Amino acid sequence: MDITLDKKDDQLNAILTVTLTEADYAPAVESKLKEYSKKAQIKGFRPGKVPVTLVRKMYGKGILVDEINALLGKAVDSYIKDNDLKILGEPLPVPTDVDFDNQKDYTFQFELGLLPEFELPADQSVTVDRHKVDLDENTLKETYEQLERQFGETTDPETAEAGDYISGKLKKAGEEGEGRVVLLPTNKLKNDADKFVGVKVDDEITFDLKNAFDGDLTAIRNFSGLSKEEAEAIEGDYTLTVGKVQRSVPAEFNQELFDKVFGKDIVTSKEDFDEKVRSTVQENYDREADNLVNRQIIDKMLENTSIEIPKEFFKKWLLRANEGKLTPEQIEEHYEDYEKELKWSLIRNKVVEANELKVSNEEIVDRTMQKILGQFNMEMTPELEESVRGFADNFLRQENGKNYVNEYEAILAEKVLENLRGKVVVNDNPITAEDFRNQNAG
C-alpha cells in the first residue's frame, strides 16, 4: 500500500492518494470467501461444503468491493491520525472509474480540506461593552400594568370604551389582503384615542398610525409587529378591522395575587411583593445584558482571530453532508453564516483544549433538575430531590441520549464564554431599561 499527500499552493486543499496492490487486500478477501463457504446454504451442497470457487463466482466481486472499502477507510483514517492532520469535515472521494472484474491494483483519491494552526487574541486585547441597566419608573409601571391585566378578569363587551384592548387585523389603507393580526391597548394611544371608543366587531377604523402613538417607535412596533426599519418608514393612514373587544378589570394587589405571581407564601406583604417584582425584573434585564455581552464576545473573537478556511472544499462538503437538504445556490447565499459558525466552533474547541474544560455528569443532571423545578415554579427540598432526579434521568435518556448531549454542549458553551469573559476587557455602560429595550429591539 502506498499513501501520498499532495498539498495545493494555498496549503488548505490537498489530494490524498491511496494505491492498493493485490497483496494488500487478497488475504482479507480469501479469508472472507472461506468464511462464506462455511456458512452459505446453496441447493445441492451440504452446509459447510460449498466450494470456495462457487462462492467466489457468486459473491467474489461484492466481497472484494467491501474489503477494499474497509481497507481504504482504515488507511485514510490512520494516515490522518498518524500525521496529525487537522481536516475540515471528512475526506471526499474523487470520482474514478474502477474495473473490479479485471484490475489487480487500484488507485483512489480523496479531497481534503486542511485547517491551519491559528492563535487566539492576546488576553485583554479585546474590549466589549456591558449594559448596566437601571430600572426606570416607566418600566416598573408597565410591569405592574401587565400583572394587573394578566391576573385580572377579562370580559368581551360589544362596544369599546376608553382603555379597552382591541384585537383585529391591521393593514395599510388601500392595500389588498386581510392584514396582520394585532392587539391594540387603547390606553397607550397618544392621539386619536376617541376614534376607537364605541367601535364593535367588524368595524373598520382608519387612522394615522405614526400620529396615534406620537411617533413612539417602540410603542408602534409593540402594537403592529413591524420591524425597526418598517416602523421608521411608516407614513399615512392604516386601517384596523375589529375582531374582538376586550376589557380588563385590574387584579387587586393582595395575597391571592402574590401567590399567583410568585408561588404560595413566597411573599406576604405589598412591600415584599414590590421588592420581589423589582429584583425579578432587574434579574431579567441583567440576564439579557449578559447574553448581549456573550454575543459581543463571539463577534469580537471572530473579528480578531485570523483563520483561513478552504472555501471551495467547505462548500463541497456542506453539499455532501446535507445532500437533499441544501442546494448549491442556498449554500452560496448563506455561505458567510456557515463560515462564521465553523470558525466559532474552531475557536471554541481551541479554548476547550487549551483550558482543559470539562463537563461532569453531575453538572448535567443538576442543570436538568433545576430546569424541571423552574418549569413548575418550585424550589428544591429534600423531599422532592429523589423524584426530581428521577425525572431528570429519564429526560436525559430519551431520544437515544440526544437530550444528554444537548445539555452537555450547552454547559460546555457556557464554560467557554465564561473563560473568554475573563480574558477580555468589559466596560460597563449605564443605561435605562427603556433605552435598553429601544436599542436592542430586533
N, C-alpha and C positions, 0 to 999 in steps of 0.2 A: 504494500500500500504506500502511496506517495501523496502527501498533502502539501500544498504551497499556498501562500497568501500573497496576492498582488494588490498593493495599495495604489489608488489613483493619486493624481497630483495634489488633490485637496486634502489627502490623508484622512478623509472622512468616509470615503467609499472604498470598498475592496471586493475582490473576487477570490473566493476560497475554492481551490480546485482539488478534487479528490480523485485519484486514479486507483482503480482496483484491478488486480490480476486474478487469474483463476485460483491461484494458491491462497488468496485472501478469503474467498467465500466458499470454495469447494468443500472443505471439511465440514462446515456447518450444514451445507446443502445435503451432503451424503448422510450425515447423522440424522437429519430430519426425514430423509427418504426411508431410512431403515426404521425409524420410529413409526412412520405412516404404514409401512408394510406389515408391522406387527399389530396395528390397530384397525387397518382397513377391512371392511366387510364387502367383499366382491363375490357375486354369484359364481359358483364353480370352484371356489377356493375356500379351504378351511381357515378360520380365524388364525392370524399369525403366520400363515403360509403363503401370503400373496407375494409373488416375485417382485424384487426391487425394480426390475426392468419395466414391469407393467405399471407400478406406482410412478416411476419416472415419466412414463409416457402420458399417464393421466394427470398427474399433479406436479410434474417436474418444473414446468415454467412458473407456476404460481408460487411454489416453494422458493425457487431461485429469486424471484422478484421480492418476496417477503424477506428473505435473508439478506439480500443486498441492501434493501431499505433499512433494515435493522442495523446492519453494519455501518451504513452511511451515517445514520443518526448518532450512533455511539462515537464514531470517528470525529464528526463535526463538533459534538458537544465536548469531547475530550480535548480537541485542539484548542477550542475557545477557552476552556478552563485552564489547561496547562500553560497557555501563553498569556493568560490574564487579560484577554481582550474585553474591553467594555463595549458591548454592542447594543444597538437600539432594536427593541423588539426581538425578532427571530430571523435566522438566515432565510433568504428567499431563493428557492431553486430556480436556476436559469433553465428555461425550456430547452430540451435537446432530444434528438431522435436516437432511440436505443433499440437495437435488434437483439432481443434476448434469445432468439432462436439460433443465431449464428455467431454472435460476438463472444469472445472469451475475456477480453479486457474491456473495462468501462471507464469513462471519464465523466465526472459530474461536476457542475459548478454551482456555487451559491453566492448570491449578492449579500454583502454585509454592510450595515451602517455602523460606523465606528464613532464612539463618543470620546472626545479628547478630555484630558485632565483639565480641571478648572479650579480657581481659587475663589473663596467667598470674600466679600468685602472685609476690610480690617475692622476690628472692634471699634465701636464709637464713631465710625466714619459715615454712618447712615443716620439721618435725622427724620423723625416722624412727629406729627402733632397729635396731641390727645385733647379732645374737648372736655373741659371741666364744666359740666352742666350745672347751672344754678336754677332751681325751680322758681319761676315767677308766679305771681298771683293768678294771672290769667290761665296758666296751665293747670294749677290746682283747682281753679273754679270750673274749668272744663271737665276735670276728672270727677268732681262732685256731681256735676250735671249729668254726666254719663252714668254714674252709680244710681242717682235718683231715677233716671229713666229706665235703666236696665232692671232694677229691682222694684220699680213701681208698677202700678196697674195700668194696662193699656186697653183703650176702647177704640171702636171703629165707628165714629159718628158719620152721619150722612153728609153734614156740611162742615167745612173747615172754619176754625176760629184762629185768632192770633196765637202763635206759639205752637200750633199743631205741626205734626210731621206729615208730609205729603209724598207718597211714593207714586211713581209713574214713569213715563218714557220721555226722554229729552232729545231734541234734535234741533239743528239749525233751522230757522224759519225758512220755509220754501223747499227744503231738501226732501228727497224721496226717502222711503223706508220708515220703519217704526221708531227708530232712535234707540238710545241706550237706557237701561233701567237705572233709575236714580232714587235717592231718598232726600227730600228737601226739609231741613229743620228751619221752619219759617222764622224762628227766634234769632237766627243768625243773619237774616237779611238786613242790610243797612238802608236799602231804598226799595220802593215799590212793594213793601210787605202787604199793603192793603189790597193788591191785586189778587192775593191768594185767600183772602177772607171771603167766606161764603161759597167757595167752589165745591163741586161734587164730582163723583166718579164720572169719567168720560169727558169732563170739561177740558177745554184747551185754553191755556194761558200763554200769551205772547209777551215776552219781557226782555229787557236788555240785561243779559247775564252779567256782564262786566260791571255795569252800573248797580245792579241789585246787591252785589257784595262789595261795592265801593272799591273795586279793583284789587281786593284781597286775594292774591293768587292761591294761598293755602286753602282758604275757605272755598274758592271756586273749584279747586281740584278735589277737595274732600267731597263736595257735592256732585260734581259732574263726572269724576273718574278720568278727566283729561290728563294727558302728560304735561310735564312742566312747559315744554315748548308749545303745545297746543293751547294751554291756558294763557300763556303770554301773548298769543296771537289772536285771541278771540275778539271779535268785534260784531256789533249789530245784535239783532233780535234772535231769540231762541224760543221754541215752543215746548211747553210741558203738558203732556196729556195725562190727566189724573187717573191713577189706577186704584188708589186707596187713600183714605184719610185716617191718620192715627193720632189719638190724643193720650197723653201720658199723665197720670196722676203721680206726682213725685213720691218716692218712698220716704218714710219718716226715718230719721236717724235715731233708731232705738236698738235694743239688744237683738231683736229679731233680724234687723239689717246687718248688725255687726257679725252675727253668726253666719248669715248667708254669704257675706263677703270673705271672711277670714276663717270660718270654722267655729264650732261651738266653744264659747267662753275663751277664745284666744284673746279678745279684748272685751272689756266690760264697762267702759265709760267712753263718753264722747271725746275726752282728751286723749285717751289711749288710741281711739279709732283714728283721730286726726294724725297722731304721730305715726301710726302704722301705715296709713294711706301715704303720707309724705315719704316715709322711708321706702315703701314698696315702689312708688313712682320713681324715686331717686335711684333705687337699685336697677330699675328697668333702663333708665337713661344711661347709668354708668355701664351697664352691660352692653348697650348699643354703642357707646363711645369706645369701649374696649374692642368690640367687633370691628369698628372702623379703623382702630389702630392696627389690628391684625391684618386687615385688608391692605392698609398702607405699607406694612412691613413686607407683605408678599410682593406688592407692586415695586417697592424700593429695592428689594433684593433682586428682583428680575431686571430692573433698570441698571443695577450696579454690578451684576455678575455677567461676565462675558462667557457665553457657552455657544460654540459653533455646532449647528445641527446639520446632518446630511439631509438636506431638504427633499431632494428627489427620491431618495430611498424612503424617507419618512412617509411621503405621500403614497408610495407603492405599498408600504407596509400597512398604512391605515386602510387602504382599499382592500388588501388581502384579509386583514384582521376583521374588517366589518363587511365582508362580502354579502351583498344583497341588502345591506342596510345603508351604505353610503355610496354615492356616485362620485366620479372624478370631479364633476362640477361642484358638488357640495363640499368636497374636501378643499378645493381651491377657494371657495367662498369663505370658509371658516378656518382656513389654514393658520392664520395668526393666533386664533384661540387655541388650536391644537398644539401649536408650538409653545405657547406660554404655559399650557398645562404640563407639557413634557418637561420644560425647563424647571418649573417649580418642583416637579417630582424628583428631578435630579438634585436640586438644591436641598430638598427635604431629606433625601436619602443620605446626602453627604453630612448633614447636621446630625442625623441619627447615628451614623457610623463614627463620626469624629467625637461625639459626646457619649457614645455607648448608651443611648436612650433605650429603655426597655419598658414594656407594659406587663404587669403581673396579672395572673388570673384573678386574684383578689380585687385588684383595681377594676377589672371589667365587671365582676359580679356586683361590687359596691355601687358602681355607677348605674348599673341596671336597676338595682334596688331603689336607689334614690329617684330614678325616673318613674318607677311604679308608684312610689309614695307620692310624688308630685302630681301624678295623674288624678289621684284621689284626694289631694289636698290634705295629706296625713303626715304625721311625724312618727319617726321610728320609736317603738317601745320594745322592751324585752319580750312582751307577749306576741308582738307582731313579727319579730325578726325571723323566726323559723319559717313561717308561712310565706313571707315576702321573699325570702331567699329561695324557697321552692318555686315560686312564680318566676323569679329571675333565671334560675337554672333551666326551667322549662322553655322560657323565651329564647335563651341563648342557644339551645339545642335545635330549635326549629329551623326549617329550610336548610337542612344539612349543615348547620353551623354557620350559615351566612350572617345571621344576626350577631354571632360572636365575633366574626371577622370585622363586621361594620363597627362594632363598639371598640374593638382593638385599634382599628385605623383612626377612629375619631379621637381616642385618647392620645395616640401617638402624635397625631396632627397638633393637638393642643400642647403637648410637651415640646414639639419643635418650635412652635410660636413663642412659648414661654422662654425657651432657651435663647431664641433670637432677640426677644424683647430685652433680655439682659445685656445684649451686645449692641443695641442701637441707642441713640440719644432720643429721649421722649420729652418734648416740650409741652407743658400744659397750656391750654388755650381757653380761658374763661369765656363762657357763652351762656345766654339764657336758654331755657328749654324751648321757647317759642322760636328763637333764631336757629337753634339746633335742628328743629323739625323742618324749618324752611330750607336750610342749607342742604339737608340730606334727604329731601323728598325725591323719590325715584322719578 
